[in-house]
Structure formats: C-alpha cells, structure tokens
Amino acid sequence: LKTASLFNIELSELTNDYNKQLNSDLMDIFSDNIFEEHELKNNDIKDFSINSPIVGDAIRTLYDKYTQNKKDLVLLADQMISVKQEISDTVGSDKSSADFISDMLQSNNNYFNEIEDAASKEIKSINYNIGNRLVSMIEHLKKKFSISVDFIEQGTKDNFVKKFISEKKILLISNTLNRESKEFLIAHQIGLLGANDIIEYKLQSEGVNDKNTLALGKTVLANYFASCILMPYDLFCDTAIKYRYDIDILSNRFDTSFEQVCHRLTTLQKPNKKGIPFHFMRVDIAGNVSKRFSLSGLKIPRYSVACPRWNVYTAFLSPGKIKVQLSKMLDGKTFICI
C-alpha cells in the first residue's frame, strides 16, 4: 500500500493475477438493471475481481445461464403461441460456442506455441521453388495429402467459398475470390489435415466437448495455423517492428490482405519476443459483438452492445476507407482504434 501510494499507481498493477477480462465482464454484468438498487461502484467490482477471481468467474457463469434462460423463455413463449416448433437444442446450454472460443483465445493471449511450431515445420516441407506461393501450396497439398484443388466459377451460385469433398479428395474454392483469400483457404486446409491432432488436443485440454464448439474451435485454430504459414512469426514480428506496424507495408511484404495482417498482429505474444498488445473486435451495424480480443487493456463488452460513438459504426457508411479514432475511457486511458 505504501509503495502504491508513493508512486501513485493502482494497487492492481502490482499483482500478477489480476484478470482484466473478468473485471470487464463483471462491470458489464453489474450494469444490468437487476442490480441498480445495490449502487455498486467501479472500484468495488475491481477489488472483487482482484481478491475473489474464482467467485467472480462463478458469477459470470451464473449470469451466462441467466441470460440463456431469458432467451429460452422468449423462445418457449413463441413456441407456445405458434405450437409449430420443437424446443430448441440450445435450451440449457451454458454459453454460446462463439463465447467459449473467444474466452479460450483470451485466456491464451491469442498465442498457441504448439501450432506455431507445427506451422514452422510445415513451411520447411513446402517447395517454394516451383512457382508462386499459391502454386507451391497447391502442389504441397497434392503431394503430401493427395488432395487436388479446383477453382470453380459457380461458387457464388452455389453459395460457398470453400468446400472439401473428402471421399473424392478434392478441395473446391470459388474462383471469384482474390489470390490472398485463395492462399489462406488452402493454408487453412493444410492446417486441418497436418495439425489436426495438435488442434484437437488443445481444444480437449480447454474443455471443449460440445460438437458445435469443437467445429468452431477447429476452424479458428486452423485459421491461426494458416496465418502462421503465410506470415511466419519471427520474420513477421521483425518486419512489423522495423516498419512500425504499418499494415499496408506488411500486406505488401507478405502478399496478404489487410484483415489477415490485423489478425496476425494480435498473435504476437511469443515469450521473449512480443509485439504491441492490440485489441480486435468484429461487430455488426446493430452493435452485436461476434468476435472480441483485447491485450491492450481496452474493455470490450460481452453482454451489452458497444458504444455507438465508436468509429467502427461510421465505417459501415464508407466501406474501403480506413477510419482512425482516439478513444478516451472514463478512467482516463486512451486507445487508438482503426
């Protein structure tokens, strides 16, 4: 206490086990109208998340079930009115698959060393001398896994961008996609095949047993593997630092898209070689957050919608244009958001 007072710092900054994501979720939970008569202060919640993180996590689980029950009651009421549908399979689930996977990414700081190592070994077995990277990966998929790649024109008509037909050992990819997306999808398929055991073991160790959550987890971690193939960690991190995290330069250097670079920048958490801690969020125009990750300290809402003044919402009005915003929080912390 004397040290914190002397240097004018928050006591929580001296503790290693302070879970900022838990604190953010609890702030979100206790802002619900059902707690309005208790007059909880921000510091009360922060102290609670520091001193009783296990109880705080239990409260978060309880609130997840509470919100799910509210949804189930609304669904049940609709079913009683229409009397046409069976009760949904989602009744009784603790939380959505997306929330579970988001929590897994957050708890691992969006860095998976085993997948990084597997991707590094895979890169060494890809022959990049036979042509450009797209041709090299197609040849690698054929040589190692006996899978052919076919770019088809009717992808848009049939409403798919990627389809793997296992019995025929063929990977169909829509020819309407750009080269960066085609390469990423092929690298994704290499990850599903070459790193399947590692991915499944990681998901099992995180307690994933639900079928839908397992499928989503495999997709997310295979995407992580694909980014490792296209943007190897050490080279990407060194280049990012050299060019001061200029996303356009990184896109050109690694022949990847803007979005792919943004995703990769959030994974630079290798011990002894870390990058800038970023936050990342995907949201629709109605404010529903479908993907969230924060190492920067920015509190991204889990149960409520995001602030409507955020520049992400005006971005919908001008697609293709980069919008930059300085966001100052109530506690005085300032973040840059693009």
Buried (B, 14 or more C-beta within 10 A) or exposed (E): EEEEEEEEEEBBEEEEEBBBBBBBBBBBBBBEEEEEEEEBEEEEBBBBBBEEBEEBBEBBEEBBBEBBEEEBEEBBEEBEEEEEEEEEEEEEBEBBBBBBBBBBBBEBBBBBEEBBBBBBEBBEEBEEEEEEBBEBBBBBBBEBBEBEBEBBEEBEEEEEBBBBEEEEEEBBBBEBBEEBBBBBBBBBBBBBBBBBEBBBEBBEEBEBEBEBBBEBBBBBBBBBBBBBBBBBBEEBBEBBEEEEBBBEBBBEBBBBBBBBBBBBBBBBBBEEEEBEBBBBBEBEEEBEBEBBBBBBEBBBBBBEEBEEEBBBBEBEEEEEEEBEBEBEEEEEEEBEBE
